[in-house]
Amino acid sequence: MSIRHTHHRARPSEPRGRSAIVLADATVALLIVSILTVTFTQSLGRQRRASESLARQRDATRLAESVITGMQSLAGEPRDAESSAGMTVRVNRADGGTPPAGFEWVTVTVEDVDGQGDDEKAAEVLARLTGLVPERAHGASQPARRTQ
């Protein structure tokens, strides 16, 4: 009996190959985490801006309701500086519809005139509310305008 010797090729070093795969895998994982972090941060910023915008519109609607209610009760236009900072209120006679005797339709418009930023832009209408008020509540035919 003869003994046969076969020549086997040496295998590549497994630890070195595995470390390269682990390094590539860790790099891809860090890249994915970074992308998710940036995306999440941008989403939070958009959500915060939307929330602030809705809160501002709610304040404007409350201010318009307060003005109409004050005019309906003949108390005049209430001034609520805390909730209306940077807002302008305009009260105009509304066209259309025949009001009952002694009353008139008015439209209360609340605009944002905060003026943040360097560019001069037109005031943004935040709320518009039309209601029926006694004629003497509105007074003169010129629109009333006040800035808080």
C-alpha positions, 0 to 999 in steps of 0.5 A, spaced: 500 500 500 502 506 498 500 512 501 498 518 497 499 525 499 495 530 496 496 537 496 491 542 498 491 549 497 491 554 503 485 557 505 484 564 505 485 567 512 477 567 515 478 572 520 481 577 515 475 576 510 470 576 516 473 583 519 472 586 512 465 584 512 463 586 519 466 593 517 462 594 511 456 592 515 457 596 520 459 602 515 452 601 512 448 601 519 451 607 521 449 610 514 442 608 515 442 611 522 445 617 520 439 618 514 434 616 519 436 621 524 436 627 519 429 625 516 426 624 523 429 631 525 427 634 519 420 631 520 420 634 527 421 641 524 416 641 519 411 638 525 413 644 529 412 649 524 405 646 522 403 646 530 405 654 531 401 656 524 395 652 527 396 655 534 396 662 530 390 661 526 386 659 532 388 665 536 386 669 530 379 666 530 378 667 537 380 674 536 375 675 530 370 671 535 371 676 540 370 682 536 364 680 533 361 678 540 363 685 543 360 688 537 353 684 538 353 686 545 355 693 544 361 693 548 365 695 542 371 692 539 375 688 545 382 689 545 386 683 547 393 684 546 396 678 549 393 673 544 393 678 538 400 680 538 402 682 531 395 681 528 391 687 525 383 687 526 379 690 520 371 691 521 368 692 514 361 692 512 359 686 508 355 686 502 349 681 500 343 679 504 338 683 507 339 684 515 333 685 519 332 692 521 337 696 526 342 690 524 348 690 519 352 684 516 360 686 518 366 682 516 372 681 521 378 680 518 384 678 522 391 679 519 398 677 521 403 683 520 408 680 524 413 683 519 418 677 521 424 677 516 427 682 511 422 682 506 416 686 506 410 682 504 403 683 504 399 681 510 397 674 511 389 673 512 389 668 518 381 669 520 375 672 517 368 672 520 362 675 518 356 676 523 350 680 524 351 686 529 347 692 531 348 698 526 350 702 532 355 697 534 359 698 527 358 706 527 361 710 521 362 707 514 369 707 514 372 700 516 375 700 523 382 698 523 387 697 529 393 694 530 396 690 537 
